[in-house]
């Protein structure tokens, strides 16, 4: 692991941060900020299920980490006045693990499976009849004495979350009735989120401080709350007062988070392409080897936001750095380069 792997802006929550997030997590649709289309659709689904006395149809939420997939699953459970049971794809190693979870679900419970694309195939196949018929088929004995017994389950709602929807098998994907893509947040929504979080934490913050934190948070609620913690600590120790724009600016500069929300790992990634590969195109594994990091980490944690803000482009030949990224890094883009005609024009 490199020093920057644990950079401030990793969208993956540590156990300590997960506990902190639970304190700030909205518990109803009324408290939830952003993802307006998904929330409006889920409100309708919940209300219809209530009126019919049924469970909400199975839901698949996909998008980059830290955008509120777990939070929405919790809100669904709260709005339906039922329990939320959480697990993850890698944690369910065998069919027996899934059976233990399914048979303990009460009627109407919400089962949330994070990283559902990482379910083992044998577990996934056991999930098919559970989603469709609320039953599982148990095979008893072996050979000529083998027989199948159908075990009925309580009705439940499965909420699957994934950052890689393309890795889901078609049979699993087709068994979800509701699909929603969660995208990066705009600055106004992030300002509302960080203002609400500061109020819950009892931190004094003015409008300038909220704007400064929001614009450096990479469009991600999890990160805006993480940066708020760092700025709150800095304000307490170094400033002895409220979180202002100047205090937030100084605190986040100290954390290595620049004005566009890039951390040290992001800048190393871009600089490697610029300085070692002439701006690209270059494959992700070559960049990973250059900066001594992991290719999967870069593709999941670094690239999505850089693509979103237009700092890199993906091409069949590899990744290329754009003119905007050169300007941000204070570098002069090449007037012309092989394979980059039109990119810097």
C-alpha positions in Angstrom: 0.0 0.0 0.0 1.2 3.4 -0.8 1.1 6.5 1.4 -1.7 8.0 -0.7 -3.9 4.9 -0.7 -5.6 6.2 2.5 -6.0 9.7 1.0 -8.6 12.0 2.5 -11.0 11.6 -0.4 -11.3 7.8 -0.7 -15.0 7.2 -1.1 -14.8 4.0 0.9 -15.7 4.4 4.6 -13.6 3.0 7.4 -15.4 1.4 10.4 -14.9 4.6 12.4 -16.3 6.7 9.6 -19.2 4.3 9.1 -20.3 4.9 12.7 -19.9 8.7 12.1 -22.0 8.4 9.0 -24.8 6.7 10.8 -25.1 9.7 13.1 -25.6 12.0 10.1 -27.6 9.7 7.9 -31.1 10.8 6.9 -33.9 8.6 8.0 -36.7 9.6 5.7 -37.3 10.9 2.2 -38.1 14.3 3.6 -34.6 14.6 5.1 -32.8 13.1 2.0 -31.0 15.7 -0.2 -30.3 15.2 -3.9 -31.0 12.4 -6.4 -34.4 13.9 -7.0 -35.5 11.6 -9.8 -34.6 8.4 -7.9 -36.2 9.7 -4.6 -39.4 10.8 -6.4 -39.8 7.4 -8.0 -39.1 5.5 -4.8 -41.6 7.7 -3.0 -44.3 6.5 -5.4 -43.2 2.9 -5.1 -43.4 3.0 -1.3 -46.8 4.7 -1.2 -48.2 2.2 -3.7 -46.8 -0.7 -1.7 -48.3 0.7 1.5 -51.8 1.1 -0.1 -51.7 -2.5 -1.4 -50.2 -3.9 1.8 -47.3 -5.4 -0.2 -43.5 -5.2 -0.2 -41.7 -2.7 -2.4 -40.4 -4.4 -5.5 -36.7 -5.3 -5.5 -34.4 -2.3 -6.1 -31.0 -2.1 -7.7 -29.0 1.1 -7.0 -25.8 1.7 -8.9 -23.2 4.4 -9.2 -19.9 5.5 -7.6 -19.4 4.9 -3.9 -20.5 7.4 -1.2 -23.6 8.7 -3.0 -26.2 7.3 -0.6 -27.1 3.8 -1.7 -27.0 2.4 1.9 -28.9 5.5 3.1 -31.7 4.9 0.6 -32.0 1.3 1.7 -32.4 2.5 5.3 -35.0 5.0 4.3 -37.0 2.4 2.4 -37.1 0.3 5.6 -38.1 3.3 7.7 -40.8 4.4 5.3 -42.2 0.9 5.2 -41.9 0.6 9.1 -39.8 -2.5 8.9 -36.3 -3.7 9.6 -33.2 -3.2 7.5 -30.8 -6.2 7.3 -27.4 -5.4 5.8 -24.7 -7.5 4.3 -22.3 -7.5 1.3 -21.5 -9.8 -1.6 -18.1 -10.8 -0.4 -19.5 -11.7 3.1 -21.8 -14.3 1.7 -19.4 -17.0 0.8 -21.7 -20.1 0.7 -25.3 -20.9 0.0 -25.7 -21.7 3.7 -24.7 -18.2 4.6 -27.5 -16.8 2.4 -30.0 -19.3 3.7 -29.3 -18.2 7.3 -30.0 -14.6 6.3 -33.1 -15.3 4.3 -34.8 -17.6 6.8 -34.4 -15.0 9.5 -36.1 -12.2 7.6 -39.4 -11.1 9.0 -42.3 -10.3 6.8 -41.7 -7.1 4.8 -38.0 -6.7 5.9 -35.5 -4.9 3.6 -32.4 -6.9 2.8 -29.5 -4.7 1.6 -26.6 -6.4 -0.2 -23.8 -4.1 -0.9 -21.3 -4.9 -3.7 -23.9 -7.4 -5.0 -21.8 -7.9 -8.2 -19.3 -9.9 -6.0 -21.8 -12.6 -5.0 -20.5 -16.1 -5.7 -22.3 -17.9 -8.5 -23.7 -20.6 -6.3 -25.1 -17.9 -3.9 -26.5 -15.9 -6.8 -28.4 -18.9 -8.1 -29.9 -19.6 -4.7 -31.1 -16.0 -4.7 -33.2 -16.3 -7.9 -36.2 -18.2 -6.5 -36.0 -16.2 -3.3 -36.5 -13.0 -5.3 -39.1 -14.4 -7.6 -41.2 -16.8 -5.5 -40.0 -16.0 -1.9 -38.9 -19.6 -1.6 -35.6 -21.5 -1.8 -35.1 -25.0 -3.1 -33.2 -27.3 -0.8 -31.7 -30.5 -2.1 -31.8 -33.4 0.4 -29.6 -36.5 0.1 -27.5 -37.3 -2.9 -27.5 -39.5 -6.0 -30.6 -41.5 -6.7 -32.1 -40.6 -3.3 -31.7 -36.8 -3.9 -34.9 -34.8 -3.6 -35.8 -31.1 -3.7 -37.8 -29.4 -1.0 -39.2 -25.9 -1.4 -38.9 -23.8 1.7 -41.2 -20.8 1.9 -39.7 -17.4 3.0 -41.4 -14.3 4.3 -41.9 -11.7 1.7 -39.0 -9.2 1.6 -37.5 -6.4 -0.5 -34.0 -6.9 -1.8 -32.0 -3.7 -2.3 -28.8 -4.4 -4.2 -26.0 -1.8 -4.5 -23.1 -1.9 -7.0 -20.5 0.3 -8.4 -20.2 -2.0 -11.4 -23.6 -2.8 -12.9 -21.9 -4.3 -16.0 -20.6 -7.1 -13.8 -24.0 -8.3 -12.8 -25.2 -11.4 -14.6 -28.3 -10.9 -16.8 -30.5 -13.4 -14.8 -29.8 -11.5 -11.6 -30.2 -8.0 -13.1 -33.6 -9.0 -14.7 -35.1 -10.0 -11.3 -34.9 -6.4 -10.1 -38.1 -4.4 -10.8 -36.7 -0.9 -9.9 -33.4 0.5 -11.2 -31.8 3.8 -10.2 -28.5 5.3 -11.1 -27.1 7.6 -8.5 -24.9 10.4 -9.9 -22.4 12.9 -8.4 -24.1 15.7 -6.5 -24.1 19.4 -7.5 -22.6 22.0 -5.2 -26.0 23.4 -4.0 -27.1 20.0 -2.6 -23.7 19.4 -1.0 -24.0 22.8 0.7 -27.4 21.7 2.1 -25.9 18.4 3.3 -22.8 19.9 5.0 -25.0 22.6 6.6 -27.3 20.0 8.0 -24.4 17.8 9.2 -22.7 20.8 11.0 -26.0 21.5 12.8 -26.3 17.9 14.0 -22.7 18.0 15.2 -23.1 21.3 16.9 -20.4 23.0 14.8 -20.7 26.7 14.0 -20.3 27.3 10.3 -21.0 30.3 8.1 -22.1 30.2 4.5 -18.6 30.7 3.1 -17.3 27.8 5.1 -20.1 25.5 3.7 -19.4 26.6 0.2 -15.6 26.0 0.5 -16.1 22.4 1.9 -18.8 21.6 -0.6 -16.8 22.6 -3.7 -13.9 20.4 -2.6 -15.9 17.3 -1.9 -15.9 15.7 -5.3 -19.7 15.7 -5.6 -19.9 13.0 -2.9 -21.9 13.3 0.4 -19.7 10.8 2.2 -16.7 13.0 1.4 -18.3 16.3 2.3 -19.1 14.9 5.8 -15.5 13.5 6.1 -14.1 16.9 5.2 -16.4 18.6 7.7 -14.8 16.5 10.4 -11.3 17.5 9.4 -12.3 21.2 9.2 -14.1 21.1 12.5 -11.0 19.7 14.2 -8.8 22.4 12.6 -11.3 25.1 13.6 -11.2 23.9 17.2 -7.4 23.5 17.5 -6.0 26.3 15.2 -8.8 28.9 14.8 -10.7 28.7 18.1 -13.9 29.8 16.4 -16.5 29.1 13.8 -15.9 27.4 10.4 -15.4 30.3 8.0 -14.3 30.2 4.4 -10.7 31.1 5.4 -10.6 28.4 8.1 -12.0 25.8 5.7 -9.6 26.8 3.0 -6.6 26.5 5.4 -7.8 23.2 6.8 -8.3 21.5 3.5 -5.1 22.8 2.1 -3.4 21.2 5.0 -5.2 17.9 4.2 -3.9 18.1 0.6 -7.3 18.7 -0.9 -7.2 21.4 -3.6 -9.8 23.7 -4.9 -11.3 21.2 -7.4 -11.4 18.4 -4.8 -8.3 16.6 -6.0 -6.1 14.9 -3.4 -2.5 13.8 -3.6 -3.4 10.5 -5.3 -5.4 12.2 -8.0 -2.6 14.6 -8.7 0.0 11.8 -8.8 -2.2 10.0 -11.3 -2.5 13.0 -13.6 1.2 13.9 -13.3 2.2 10.4 -14.1 0.3 10.5 -17.4 1.6 14.0 -18.2 5.3 13.6 -17.2 5.9 9.9 -18.1 3.5 9.4 -21.0 3.3 12.8 -22.7 -0.4 13.2 -21.7 -1.4 9.8 -23.0 -2.9 7.6 -24.3 -1.7 5.1 -21.7 -3.2 2.0 -20.1 -4.4 2.1 -16.5 -2.0 -0.7 -15.4 1.0 1.2 -16.8 0.0 4.2 -14.8 -0.6 2.1 -11.7 2.9 0.6 -12.0 4.4 4.1 -12.5 3.0 5.4 -9.2 3.2 2.1 -7.4 -0.5 1.7 -6.8 -3.2 -0.7 -7.7 -5.0 -0.5 -11.0 -8.4 -1.4 -9.6 -8.0 1.3 -6.9 -7.3 3.9 -9.6 -10.2 2.8 -11.8 -12.8 2.7 -8.9 -11.6 5.6 -6.7 -9.8 8.0 -8.9 -11.0 7.8 -12.5 -14.8 8.4 -12.0 -14.5 11.9 -10.6 -11.7 12.9 -13.0 -13.9 11.7 -15.9 -16.8 13.6 -14.5 -15.0 16.9 -14.4 -13.3 16.4 -17.7 -9.7 16.0 -16.6 -9.2 12.7 -18.4 -10.7 10.9 -21.3 -11.0 7.1 -21.9 -10.1 6.0 -25.4 -9.6 2.6 -27.0 -5.8 3.3 -26.7 -5.9 4.2 -23.0 -6.3 7.3 -20.8 -5.5 10.8 -22.0 -5.2 14.0 -20.0 -7.3 17.0 -21.2 -6.3 20.7 -21.5 -8.3 21.5 -18.4 -6.2 19.1 -16.3 -3.0 20.7 -17.7 -4.2 24.1 -16.7 -5.2 22.9 -13.2 -1.8 21.3 -12.7 0.0 24.5 -14.0 1.5 22.6 -16.9 1.8 23.6 -20.5 -0.1 21.3 -22.8 1.8 20.1 -25.9 1.0 22.0 -29.1 0.6 18.7 -30.9 1.3 15.1 -30.0 0.9 11.7 -31.8 -2.6 10.4 -31.2 -3.8 13.5 -29.5 -4.9 15.7 -32.4 -7.9 17.7 -31.5 -7.7 17.0 -27.8 -5.8 20.2 -27.0 -7.3 22.4 -29.7 
